[in-house]
Amino acid sequence: MNVVINLESKKRPVVVTVFSIIIIIIHGAMLLCCLPMSFIGMLTPDFAADNPQNYMPFLYGTMVIYSVEVIYGLFAVIGLLMNKTWARLHVEIWAGLSAITSLIFMAVDYGYFGTQWKLDLEGGTIIFVMEILFYVAFFVFYGLIIFFMSRPNVKEYYGR
């Protein structure tokens, strides 16, 4: 006996819509504002002078990797909103990969390049604390996405 799931007769879980809209807003802002401004900012001579040796290639590498992650995340959540069965799994993969790459970037940034040079900059302590808070907020966000996308009602809606 074949069972056909009619997605039109079921209502999409609210958590899917809420997280999808949040991700679209964040990633849209990153693509349109943050990434271009970061690349432009890194081209200024004063920016490079304040950083440790080899920090610029690290920043360019993280920007490229984050750009790919942002585009992948956007495609995945747009798939969620279009009720594609593959999208739920890809959102979970995206959130897991984003958490792992953020953890690696944070470890390299603070472990290899150190923190003292950041603290010595004007306003460095505030910037350092804000960076840590952003990392924590995004780790929590990625964890919530994985948690809610693996809930039984979401799995059922997208056909497991």
Secondary structure in CASP SS format (residue, H / E / C, confidence):
PFRMAT SS
TARGET T0000
AUTHOR 0000-0000-0000
METHOD secondary structure of the structure
MODEL  1
M C 1.00
N C 1.00
V C 1.00
V C 1.00
I C 1.00
N C 1.00
L C 1.00
E C 1.00
S C 1.00
K C 1.00
K C 1.00
R C 1.00
P C 1.00
V H 1.00
V H 1.00
V H 1.00
T H 1.00
V H 1.00
F H 1.00
S H 1.00
I H 1.00
I H 1.00
I H 1.00
I H 1.00
I H 1.00
I H 1.00
H H 1.00
G H 1.00
A H 1.00
M H 1.00
L H 1.00
L H 1.00
C H 1.00
C H 1.00
L H 1.00
P H 1.00
M H 1.00
S H 1.00
F H 1.00
I H 1.00
G H 1.00
M H 1.00
L C 1.00
T C 1.00
P H 1.00
D H 1.00
F H 1.00
A H 1.00
A H 1.00
D C 1.00
N C 1.00
P C 1.00
Q C 1.00
N C 1.00
Y H 1.00
M H 1.00
P H 1.00
F H 1.00
L H 1.00
Y H 1.00
G H 1.00
T H 1.00
M H 1.00
V H 1.00
I H 1.00
Y H 1.00
S H 1.00
V H 1.00
E H 1.00
V H 1.00
I H 1.00
Y H 1.00
G H 1.00
L H 1.00
F H 1.00
A H 1.00
V H 1.00
I H 1.00
G H 1.00
L H 1.00
L H 1.00
M C 1.00
N C 1.00
K C 1.00
T C 1.00
W C 1.00
A H 1.00
R H 1.00
L H 1.00
H H 1.00
V H 1.00
E H 1.00
I H 1.00
W H 1.00
A H 1.00
G H 1.00
L H 1.00
S H 1.00
A H 1.00
I H 1.00
T H 1.00
S H 1.00
L H 1.00
I H 1.00
F H 1.00
M H 1.00
A H 1.00
V H 1.00
D H 1.00
Y H 1.00
G H 1.00
Y H 1.00
F C 1.00
G C 1.00
T C 1.00
Q H 1.00
W H 1.00
K H 1.00
L H 1.00
D H 1.00
L C 1.00
E C 1.00
G C 1.00
G H 1.00
T H 1.00
I H 1.00
I H 1.00
F H 1.00
V H 1.00
M H 1.00
E H 1.00
I H 1.00
L H 1.00
F H 1.00
Y H 1.00
V H 1.00
A H 1.00
F H 1.00
F H 1.00
V H 1.00
F H 1.00
Y H 1.00
G H 1.00
L H 1.00
I H 1.00
I H 1.00
F H 1.00
F H 1.00
M H 1.00
S C 1.00
R C 1.00
P H 1.00
N H 1.00
V H 1.00
K H 1.00
E H 1.00
Y H 1.00
Y C 1.00
G C 1.00
R C 1.00
END
